[in-house]
Amino acid sequence: MKALIRSLFAASAMAALAACATTDDSTGSTRSASSYGEPDAPYPSTYQRYPGAPTALVGATVYDGAGGRIDSGTVLFADGKVVGIGGPDLAIPAGYTRIDGAGKFVTPGVIDIHSHLGDYPTPAVDAHSDGNEATNPTTPEVWAEHSVWPQDPGFTRALANGGITALQILPGSANLTGGRSVTLKNVPARTVQGMKFPGAPYGMKMACGENPKRVYASRGPSTRMGNFAKNRQMWFDAQEYAAGDRDKRDLAKETLAGVLDGDILVHNHCYRADEMALVMDMAKEAGYKVTAFHHAVESYKIGDLLRENGVCSAIWADWYGFKMEAYDGIPENGALLQQAGACVIIHSDDANGIQRLNQEAAKAQAAGARIGIDIPDAEVVGWFTLNAAKAMGIGDVTGSLETGKMADVVLWNGDPLSVYSRPEKVWIDGALMFDAMDPQRRPVSDFELGQPGEGDVK
């Protein structure tokens, strides 16, 4: 019986991959040749885009992710790139597959800046718990990609239900310094290298507050002042390494030196406003920059400081009260940050939440409207597209619908800021990776094989 199940899964998985790989490709080849890859990196990206056909989405309401809206818009993409965006008068070249989007909406692919898919995969059992190297308060030497399980069914759920085309996988928040993050394209692959977003910079996860002082209470640090003392000493040691002889490999200090050199972006788990202000001061002392505070439930208290320091807040819409440092979380956080001119990102930190970042953004928008802060829909779409891309260091190639950028595109069956809407089609680099209307383009994992509507065997 087990052998039969394995063989059925293999057939189903290969069929799903083949359906994606041969989408609109008359040659019948699987994955297209590409110049993507980083051969000089120790764990290079081997990502190659799946093939797709030149496509014209016409008649839909288009949100470009950068604050623009086009009614009855046209989006053209071919060879993995956006080649044109405009109104109904935009000329459609010969040979393009035309898709009628009347009554529908188009956005850039949704991007989650804070995910643990693959490191805390489903099924959620101890054997799969690989996100926290909770053996030392500072572990900058670990890399999240070395724990990512590409077979996690959360990836396909995020694609199908949330329109997720790219995501950053972070270590957990048990550690003051948790290690390197990795940015992935949300495509089926046998290896994590096959999912790695080509050219994306690494991030480094840090955490402050309750989590590390609780986890390491028995051996220290056990207080917030202990947290800062440990981190400051780590940075002083890293400065010496960065300024000295790097011939002797030190994996921890290599990552920290990368941060000091500006090559690795700091993503800092932090809740309280006072701690965020202290962390920004510590960053100035040590010579690095915080790219984004994650969770950041009290960011609304220091929106001006965050704006002045160019630090984004990656937030939930309304998670509140689950621990002491979350008790000042308010649903108006995002709107108040937007009003202050600070960068707002909606993130998930959750295998279910990643499937509805669009709805979470709409909730935050509505909370603002209730206190008189009206934020246009086109700007709110940027909270889960371009703002996330910029903070991940990939905003020059994705996150908005602009000529020359990657054709990461979602066609929604209705207003993406409505609870009643969901992705109808999702393209990644111009390849149709999900189609709600086509069972052959609804990818499934082995844990879903045989479930109603998910890879049924006829």
Protein Blocks (a to p, Z undefined) as FASTA:
>chain_A
ZZmmmmmmmmmmmmmmmmmmmgoianopabdcdfedcfkbmbdcfbdcddddddddehia
cdehnopacehiacddeehiafbdcdfklccdehiacddfehiacddddddfbdcehjlc
cdddfklmckbccfbfblfkbcfklmpcfklmklmmmmmmnopabdcddddfkbfbgbjc
ddddddddfbfklmmcghiacdddddehjllmmmmmmnopabfklmmmmmmmmmmmmmmm
mmmcfkbgcfklmmmmmmmnopaccddddfblklmmmmmmmmmmnopacfbdghjlmlmm
mmmmmmmnopacdddfkbghkamklmmgcfklmmmmmmnopacdddfkpaklmmmmmmmm
mmmmmmmmmnopacdfklmmmmmmmmmmmmnopmmmgoiacehiacdddddfbdfkbfkb
ccfbdceehiafbdfklmklcccdfklgoiahiapaZZ
